[in-house]
């Protein structure tokens, strides 16, 4: 393991600030990276931490992962979230068309 990977290998590794990414956006990406560490349901943790409904959180998250600043901030997380979103969209389309996926 090289020194660059060793310094950011911990679960609480802080990503450097990226121009164009607000503090809230960075907090949302950080939460999405480590949400399973929070006690209780994810929706309750979203309400407690961001004071917004789960629906609004996912709207903000979906807009955020389309931004190049978010990709620069945490490429692995953003690419994983984009893949999951695309898979859900394909599954919804297949169900509408009656295709077995």
Number of C-alpha atoms within 10 A of each C-alpha: 6 6 8 8 9 9 10 12 12 9 8 10 10 12 11 9 13 15 10 11 17 12 11 10 17 20 14 21 20 17 18 16 17 12 15 12 9 12 9 9 10 16 14 16 17 22 13 11 12 15 12 14 14 16 11 12 17 14 11 13 17 15 11 19 21 14 13 13 18 22 16 14 18 18 14 12 17 24 15 12 18 15 12 12 13 12 12 12 12 13 15 14 13 13 12 9 9 9 10 7 9
